[in-house]
Amino acid sequence: MKEWYSPALESLLGELKRDKKVKGLDFLQDFVLENREMYFQELEFEDVDQFVTDQFDQFQNWLTAQSGVKVLANGKWVEPGSSAESVGEGFDHSLTTSEAGILSSDDVALLDLEVFDISPSHLDSFKNLYAKLAATNLNEVKYKCAFRLAKCGEINNDVPDYELISFWINASEAATEAGFKENVCDSLFEVAYHYQRISKFREAAEYFEKAAKALADNDSRRKRQILKNARAQYQMIGDHDAATKVFLEEKEIEAKSARRSLKVALFIYKITSNYGESPGRVALNVLCVWVLSVIVFSLFLASKDLSQDFPDRILDCIYYSVVTFTTLGYGDITPENAFGKIASGLLAILGLLYTSLFMVTVVRRYARD
């Protein structure tokens, strides 16, 4: 047993008390990222995805044996004592009379198999049944079959990677036809996971994005997590423009679901720097602050060293604004009224904030290139 297993289990049980069920792969990735300094000091950020992929099955086997945590067919973990029925798989397991009329008794028996009872020997049977259902309108049954076919493919070592991926794509399409939004997301997530496993990072990123879009808007926490996975894949291949686009989607989702105080802070962060991704927007904000300060100082600033002739006064106010904003403070023009002192102090504070924000944004945006 690795040293991080027990802390991971403790963290998982705490998570399950809040959310009842969690996506296993997402949880493990979050745990590794949050505890890199404690348990994974030598693990580089770009190797996290591969590490999680390599360790996932081993940890999940230990988890189920050690704690009784249940693993659902869709890859989610539920707390010990929960039944699969209580959390559901998103569809009705029973067949209607019309469906039973199309399906043979062997077909019905095959569909009635619990996922944990499926064996590699069932692969051809599920393939034949899915082909039989493909042209029908039995959308729920079709998804049920496609899902089991994909799970059967996962435990069959003879199934090529791309064929397994096609099984999950079929499951996502069947779930879409049946109207199972969460199952659409789960199936697309599996497609992305298997692309990631074979180092097809761009395809993985694209399917992570599709999985996020398939989720309901109110599931913002999971949607952001899946988008984070997509962004990591784009960063693996150096596509920073795509990674930036996904990051901005994450921040928009965060802003929509945030409490009011954080929503205001995120709004300011957006208009000043586009969430830290646009040095040009920071520069535009600085220009606006300078223009506004020049106008205000030219009208209201009182100083014995400030020219009273209008053109010269404008030039003096431009000079004073720049010197104050950059906190140089030469002192050759000094405010004499209370308004000028307060306005100058605020401008100096804005100068410190905007200068820092501009530098951070430049480094963040262009150091990746």
C-alpha positions, 0 to 999 in steps of 0.5 A: 500500500502506498503512503498516499492511499489512506489520506486519499481514502479519508479525503474521499469519504469526506467528499462522499458525505457531501456529494454522495457520489463522485467521479473516481478519475476526477477525484484522484486527479484533484487529490494528486494536484492538491497534495503534490508537495506532501506525497508527490514531490518529484511529480511534474505538473505535466506528468500528473495526468499520466500518473493518475491514469497509471495508478487509477485501477490499482488504487480503485481495487485497493479502495473497494477491498479496503473500505467497501466504497462501491464503484458504479458502472459509470465510473462513479464512487459511492459511499459504503452501504449505498445501493446502486439503485439509490443513486441510479444509472440514469435509465429504467432497467425494465422493458416495456411490452413493445420492447419485449416484442422486438427482443428475444428472451436471450436479448432480454436476459443479456440486457438484464445482466448487471454490469459487474456480471458482464464478462469478456465472453459477452462481447459478440452478443452485445455487438449483435444486439446493438446492431439489431437495435441500431435501426429501432426507436428503442432509445433507452434500450439502445443506450442500455445495450451500448453502455454494457457493450462499452463496459464489456469492451473495457474488460476484454483485453483483445478489444483495440483502443479505437474500437473501445473508443467507438463503443463509448461514442455509440453510448454517448449518441444513444444517451443523447437520443434517450435524453440522458444528459448526465449519461451523455457526459459520462460516455463522452468523458470515457471517450476523452479518458481513453484518448488521453490514455493512448496519448491522443491529447488533442482528441481527449481535450475536444471530448472533455469539452463536449462532455462539459457542454453536455452537462446541465448548467446547474452542475457547475462544479463538475463542468469546471472540473471537466474543462480543467481536464480539457485545458490540461490536455491542450497544454500537453500539446502546447496549444495555449490559445485553445487552453486559454479559451477553455480557461476563460470558459471555466472562469465564466462558469465560476462567475455565474455560480459564485456568491455575490462578493466573489462575483463582483471581484471576478467581474472586476478581474474580467474587465481589467485583464480578462481574467489575467489573460489579456495584457492589452486589456490592462493597457487599455484600462491604464490609458482610460485611467490616465485620460480620466485623471488628466481631465479631473486634474485639469478641472479640479487640481489646485497647485501653485506650480500648475500652469493656468494657461489651458494648453500648458495646464493640460500638458502639466496634468498629463505629466503629473498623472504619469508621475503619480501613476508610476509612483515616481513622485518628483514633487515639482507639482504638489496638490494643495487642496483636499480633493487633489490629495485624495485623487492623487493618492487613489491614482498612485494606488491604482498605479501600483495595482495596474503595474503589478497586474500588467506584469503578472498578465504578461508573464502568464500569457507569454511565458507559455509561448 
